[in-house]
Amino acid sequence: MLIGCTIAWFAAPVAAEPADSLTVEQCVALARHRAPAVVAADLAGQAAAFEAAALAKNRRPDLAFVGRALIAPKGFYDPVITNLGEYETKIALDYALLDGGARARARARGALDLAVARLEAAVQARDAGLDAADLALKILRLSEVEAAQRQSLDWIDRLVLLLRGAVRGGARSTTDSVRIALERNSAWTALETTLADRRTAEIDLATTIGLPPDTTVAIRPPESPPRPPDAADSLRVLASAASQPEIAQAKVEEERARLDLVEARATRAPTVDLTLDGGLSGADLTRTVPDELRAEDPNATFADRLRRDLGASAEIRVRAPITSAGAGARVAGKRVTVEAARRKTAAAAATQQKIALEILVRWSSAYRRLGIARSAGVGAGQNLLRVKSLYAGGAIQLLDLLDARRVDQEAQQALAEAREESRSAQFRAEDRP
């Protein structure tokens, strides 16, 4: 009876795979389009693109309507100053003939800001995808652990029924019943912890891929088995270090520092501005027809006045600074900033090379640890089978059986963790452009 029940412990339920499950790659693709940080970075990039497009047109002259009016009746203020009031209504065109390179630098800054926004969007998309991959693989691991824990719990339940009959028949003591009950409580607690951890990971993943937080996300295991890196993988990952956006970001900051240096050197550059205007401009707003116009033509009308006030003008403004306080110190400071930015670019390149090497080391190590965990899992499973047989024959105590079950459970969890680590390391290496 005892041996027959022991054989039944091997049964394990098989969970059906949800029809709407996602692969790890699908989660990554969704995150790189829908993650909140990615959407925000894309919008910032669009804003920077509009700003750069606007600055690209700063070569064009500015056209504006200019109007003003001052009324000062006779007896108020000095008539030489007020002319009994003044007015102008003009269309003015301003154009910088020579600006010391200010507009060109503004266009360059707009282009750099756009490059920064696009690189930041690339970083956010990359990191969101990697976060989604880690969460999806974590859900896979927790699902594997949950399946093993449920199988173990079923095993304990069957053992409880077996012991109940053995205790009634006097073959086992009541102490064994208490011990197995405590073991069952411990197994339930571990399962509840796993379920809570998996639900938390599902909430995080749903948020990352742009789904409502209460969505239940099921992940399909990768079809291809884990593998170690080969020579081609190593060459590709090492080569990918130079194309990482962090290096491009550092180069943009270096270019911005050079632009600031050019601007600091141009503090004494001459500027020439041209203004053309056309419209109406006149004095004496206390009458519709001024006295001097009526003295020239007693029959003058308001239309005559407007014809007299109609005209056009041109103005050229030249500014050539002779001194600029602190210009030398400012230029020296910008030179140091350029050197600092250059060193940051070199440091960013070295950091990315280090990260590439670490990715390869992690991948190789994770795959080797996966092999060790597999061997340990097989050994723990075989030991549990042996101990089951011994317990069924009465050769060992219940504590030995429960200890073998815990060892097997820990081996299964370690195998799931090693599989997650190997998958994560492999994905990060294969995801590198």
SVG drawing of the C-alpha trace seen along z (x, -y; Angstrom):
<svg xmlns="http://www.w3.org/2000/svg" viewBox="-10 -130 53 132">
<polyline fill="none" stroke="black" stroke-width="0.4" points="0.0,0.0 2.7,-2.4 4.9,-1.6 1.9,-2.0 1.1,-5.4 4.7,-6.4 4.7,-5.7 1.7,-8.1 3.8,-11.0 5.4,-11.4 2.2,-12.8 2.4,-16.5 -0.2,-18.8 0.6,-20.5 -0.6,-24.1 -2.2,-25.1 -0.4,-28.0 -2.7,-31.1 -3.7,-31.9 -2.8,-35.6 0.7,-35.1 3.7,-37.1 7.2,-36.3 10.1,-38.1 10.9,-39.8 7.3,-41.0 7.5,-42.5 10.7,-44.3 9.2,-45.6 6.1,-46.9 8.2,-48.6 10.3,-50.4 7.2,-52.0 4.8,-52.3 6.8,-52.8 6.0,-56.2 9.6,-57.3 10.0,-56.4 6.8,-58.3 8.0,-61.3 11.4,-61.2 9.8,-60.9 7.7,-64.0 10.8,-65.9 12.5,-64.9 9.5,-66.2 9.7,-69.5 13.5,-69.7 12.8,-69.0 10.4,-71.9 12.8,-74.2 15.7,-73.2 13.5,-73.8 12.6,-77.3 16.3,-78.1 17.2,-76.9 15.2,-79.9 17.0,-82.5 18.8,-83.8 15.6,-85.3 14.9,-89.0 12.3,-89.9 9.2,-91.8 7.1,-93.7 4.4,-96.3 5.5,-99.3 3.1,-101.9 3.2,-104.6 1.4,-107.9 2.1,-110.8 -0.4,-113.6 0.8,-116.8 -1.6,-119.8 -0.3,-123.3 0.9,-124.5 2.0,-121.1 5.8,-120.4 8.2,-122.1 6.8,-122.2 10.4,-121.7 10.4,-118.4 6.9,-117.2 6.0,-118.9 2.4,-118.9 2.5,-115.1 4.1,-112.5 2.9,-109.3 4.2,-106.6 2.6,-103.6 5.2,-101.5 6.1,-98.2 9.7,-97.5 12.2,-94.9 15.2,-94.1 18.2,-92.1 21.5,-91.4 24.1,-91.9 26.9,-90.9 26.2,-89.2 29.6,-87.8 28.3,-84.2 25.5,-84.4 22.9,-83.1 25.1,-80.2 25.8,-79.3 22.1,-79.4 21.4,-77.0 24.3,-74.7 22.9,-74.7 19.4,-73.8 20.9,-70.9 22.8,-69.7 19.7,-70.0 17.9,-67.8 20.7,-65.3 20.6,-65.2 16.8,-64.6 17.1,-61.8 19.9,-60.1 18.0,-60.4 15.0,-58.8 17.3,-56.0 18.7,-55.4 15.2,-55.4 14.0,-52.9 17.0,-50.6 16.7,-50.7 12.9,-50.2 13.4,-47.2 16.0,-45.7 13.8,-46.3 10.9,-44.6 13.1,-41.6 14.3,-41.3 10.7,-41.5 9.5,-38.9 12.3,-36.5 11.6,-37.1 8.0,-36.1 9.1,-33.0 11.4,-32.1 8.6,-32.7 6.2,-30.6 8.7,-27.7 9.2,-28.0 5.4,-28.2 4.9,-25.0 7.6,-23.2 6.1,-24.5 2.6,-23.4 4.0,-20.0 5.8,-19.8 2.6,-20.8 0.6,-18.1 3.3,-15.6 3.0,-16.8 -0.8,-16.5 -0.5,-12.9 2.0,-12.2 -0.4,-13.6 -3.1,-11.1 -0.5,-8.3 0.6,-9.2 -2.9,-9.5 -3.6,-5.9 -0.2,-4.8 -0.8,-6.6 -4.2,-5.0 -2.6,-1.6 0.2,-2.2 2.9,-2.1 3.8,-5.8 3.7,-8.1 1.5,-11.2 4.7,-13.3 5.1,-12.6 1.6,-14.0 2.6,-17.2 5.9,-17.5 4.2,-17.0 1.6,-19.6 4.3,-22.1 6.0,-21.3 2.8,-21.9 2.4,-25.3 5.9,-26.2 5.3,-25.1 2.1,-27.1 4.0,-30.2 6.7,-29.8 4.0,-29.5 2.2,-32.6 5.5,-34.5 6.1,-33.4 2.6,-34.3 3.0,-37.8 6.4,-38.3 5.1,-37.2 2.0,-39.4 4.3,-42.4 6.5,-41.6 3.4,-41.4 2.2,-44.8 5.7,-46.3 5.8,-44.7 2.3,-45.8 3.2,-49.4 6.4,-49.1 4.8,-47.9 2.0,-50.4 -0.9,-48.2 -3.2,-48.8 -1.5,-47.8 -4.3,-45.3 -3.5,-43.3 -2.4,-39.7 0.7,-39.1 1.6,-35.6 5.1,-34.9 6.0,-32.2 9.4,-30.6 12.0,-31.2 11.9,-28.5 15.7,-28.3 17.6,-26.8 20.3,-28.7 23.7,-28.6 27.2,-29.9 28.8,-32.8 30.9,-31.9 33.7,-33.9 31.2,-35.7 29.2,-36.8 32.3,-38.1 33.4,-40.1 29.9,-41.6 29.4,-42.6 32.9,-44.2 32.2,-46.1 28.9,-47.3 30.6,-49.3 31.5,-52.1 27.8,-52.6 26.3,-53.0 24.3,-56.3 26.3,-57.2 29.3,-57.8 27.3,-59.9 25.9,-61.9 29.4,-62.6 30.5,-63.8 27.5,-66.1 28.5,-67.7 32.0,-68.0 30.8,-69.8 28.6,-72.1 31.6,-73.0 33.6,-73.9 30.6,-76.0 30.7,-77.9 34.4,-78.5 33.8,-80.0 31.2,-82.2 33.5,-83.3 36.1,-84.3 33.5,-86.3 32.7,-88.8 34.4,-91.6 33.1,-90.6 31.5,-93.6 27.9,-93.5 26.0,-95.4 22.2,-95.6 20.0,-97.0 16.5,-98.3 14.2,-99.2 10.8,-100.7 7.9,-102.3 4.6,-103.8 3.4,-107.0 5.3,-109.3 4.4,-112.8 4.0,-115.4 1.2,-117.5 -1.7,-115.3 -3.7,-118.2 -5.1,-118.9 -6.1,-116.9 -4.2,-119.3 -1.0,-120.9 -0.6,-124.7 2.6,-124.5 0.8,-122.4 -2.2,-124.8 0.2,-127.7 1.6,-126.1 -1.8,-125.3 -4.9,-126.8 -7.1,-124.2 -5.0,-121.2 -7.0,-118.3 -6.3,-115.3 -5.5,-113.2 -2.9,-115.8 -1.4,-115.4 -1.2,-111.6 0.5,-112.0 3.0,-114.3 3.6,-111.9 4.0,-108.9 7.6,-107.7 10.3,-105.2 13.7,-105.1 16.8,-102.9 19.0,-102.6 22.3,-100.9 23.6,-100.2 27.3,-99.3 28.6,-98.0 32.3,-97.2 33.2,-96.5 36.6,-97.7 36.9,-96.0 35.0,-93.2 35.5,-92.8 36.6,-89.3 36.8,-88.0 40.2,-86.4 39.2,-84.5 36.0,-83.4 37.9,-82.0 40.4,-80.2 37.5,-78.7 35.8,-77.5 39.1,-75.9 39.2,-73.9 35.6,-72.9 36.4,-71.6 39.2,-69.5 37.0,-68.2 34.3,-67.2 37.0,-65.5 38.1,-63.4 34.5,-62.5 34.1,-61.3 37.1,-59.1 35.8,-57.9 32.4,-57.1 34.1,-55.0 36.2,-53.1 33.1,-52.5 31.2,-51.0 34.1,-48.7 34.1,-47.6 30.3,-47.0 30.7,-44.9 33.4,-42.8 31.2,-42.4 28.3,-41.3 30.4,-38.5 31.8,-37.5 28.3,-37.4 26.9,-35.4 29.7,-32.8 29.5,-32.5 25.7,-32.3 25.7,-29.5 28.3,-27.5 26.3,-28.0 23.2,-26.8 25.0,-23.6 26.0,-23.2 22.4,-23.9 21.1,-21.3 23.4,-18.6 22.5,-19.6 18.8,-19.4 19.2,-15.9 21.2,-14.8 18.6,-16.3 15.8,-14.6 17.5,-11.2 18.2,-11.6 14.6,-12.3 13.5,-9.2 15.9,-7.1 14.9,-8.6 11.2,-8.1 11.9,-4.4 13.8,-4.1 11.0,-5.9 8.4,-3.7 10.3,-0.7 10.6,-2.1 14.4,-2.4 14.6,-6.2 12.6,-8.7 10.2,-11.4 12.7,-14.2 15.2,-12.6 12.4,-12.5 11.4,-16.1 15.0,-17.2 15.4,-15.5 12.3,-17.3 13.6,-20.7 16.9,-20.0 15.1,-19.1 12.9,-22.2 16.0,-24.4 17.7,-22.8 14.7,-23.5 14.6,-27.1 18.3,-27.4 17.9,-25.9 15.1,-28.4 17.3,-31.3 20.3,-30.0 18.1,-29.7 16.8,-33.2 20.3,-34.6 21.5,-32.7 18.6,-33.9 19.0,-37.5 22.7,-37.6 22.2,-36.0 19.4,-38.4 21.5,-41.5 24.3,-40.3 22.1,-39.4 20.2,-42.7 23.3,-44.8 23.2,-46.5"/>
</svg>
